[in-house]
Amino acid sequence: MREPVRPAPIDPVVLAAVACGGGLGAGLRYWITLRIPIRPAGFPWATFLANTLGCLAIGVLMVIITEFVSPPRLLRPFLGIGVLGGFTTFSSYSAEVRTLLESGATGVALGYLGGTVVTCLTAVLAGMTATRWIAGRRGGTTQYGTS
C-alpha cells in the first residue's frame, strides 16, 4: 500500500507575500465597486472591469516573468497570486449572475455570464500579445528567440 502524498510545507514568507498582495488587490477592487455602484438588475460593471483589467494584467505579468526576466522569488506570488488574485473575483461574478437571474434580468445575466468569459480570455491574450509586441519593438528577446 502506498503512503499518502503529503503536501509541501507552506513557506511563511511566500504566504505573507500572497496575503499582502491579496489585501492590496482586494482593496483596489473594493475601491472600484465604490466608484461604480451596481444598480438593481443592472450590469455589474465594477466586477466586469476588475476581472477584465486583472486578466489583462496577468497576461502582461506572465509574459514578462516567464520570457523576459528572472523575477525575484516573491514577485510572482505577490503580484500574480496575491494582487491579481485579490483584485479579480470569480465569487462576486458568480453571485452577481445568480442575483440577476433571481431578479428576472435573465438577458443581462446571460450576457454577463458569457461576456465576462469571452472578454477576460481576450484580455489575457491581448496582454500577452501586446507585451511580446512591445518587447520586440524594443529589441527584447524571449525564450523563443529574438522577438
N, C-alpha and C positions, 0 to 999 in steps of 0.2 A: 504494500500500500504506500502510495506517495505521501510525502509530507506536504501539508497545505502551503501554498505560496504566501509568503508574508510580504506585506507592503514595505517599501523602502522607508527608513526612518525620515521623519519630517525635519528638514533643516530650519531651525528657528529664524535664521537670518533671511532666508528666502520667504518664509511665511510672513515675516514682518514687512518685507518689501511688497508682497502681494497685498497685505492688509492696508498698508499706507497708500498704495496706488489705488486700491479699490475704494477707499474713503474719498480720495480726490475725484475719481471718476463718478462715483455716485453723487457727490456734492455738485459736480458740474451738471449732471443730468437733472438733479433737483432744481438747480438754478434755471435750466431751460424750461422745466414744467411750470415754474413761477412766471416766466415771461410769456409763455404760450399756453394759457389755460385751455382745458378741454370743455367744449360746450356739450350739453346733453345731446346724445345721438349724433354728435359731430365727429368728424375725422380727427383722430388723436395725433395732431401734427407734432407735438413735442417729442413723443416717443418715436415716431417715424423719423424725425430729424436726427435724434440722438442715435438711433440704430443705423441710419444711413451714414452719418458722419463717422461713427465708430467703425463701421465696415470699411469705409474709405481709408481711414487711418490705419487699420490693421493690414490692409493691402500694402500701403506705403511702408509701414514698420517692418513687416515680414520680408519684403524685398531688401530693404536696407540691411537688416541684421543677418540675413542668410546669404546675400550675394555681394555686399559691398564692404562691410566692416566686420571685425571681430568684436562683438559688443562685450562690455563688462558683464560679469556673471549675473548681476542682478537686474540688468536693463530689461530683458525680456519678461521676467516675472513681474517687475514693477509696472512697465508700460503695457505689455500685451495682456497679461492675465489680470493685473490689478486695475490700472487706469481704464483701459478699454473694456475690460470685463465688467467693471463697475459702472461705466458710462452707458454701455449698451444694456438692453434688458429684454430678455425673452419672456420673463414672467409678467411684466406690465403689458407687453404686446398681447400675450395670451388672455390676460384678464380683460383688456380693452376689447378684444374681439368678442369675448363672452358677453360683456356688458352691452355691446352694440347689438348682438343677437337677441339678448333678453329684452332690450328696449324696442325691438321691432325694426331696427335700422339694418335689415339684412343686406341690402345692397352696399351700404357703407362698410359693414363688417367683412363681406366677401372681398370687396375692393381693397380694403386694408390688409386682410389676410394674404391675398395673393400679391398685391402691390409691394408689400414690405419685403417678401421673399425675393421677388424679381429685382427690386431696387437695391437691396442690400448685396445680393450676389453681383450685380452690375457694379456697385460701388467698390467692392473688393477688387474686381477685375480692373476697373478704371484706376484705382490707386496703384496697383501693381504695374499696369501698363505705363502710366504717366511717370512713375518713378524710374522705370527702366529707360524710358524715352529721354527724360531729363538727364539721367546719368550718362546715356550715350552721347547726348549733345555736348556734355562737358568732358567727354573723353574717358569716362569711367569704365571699369571692367567689371564683369560679373563672373560668376563661377562657370559660365558658359563661354567665356572669352570676352573680347572687346565688344562693347555694346555699340 
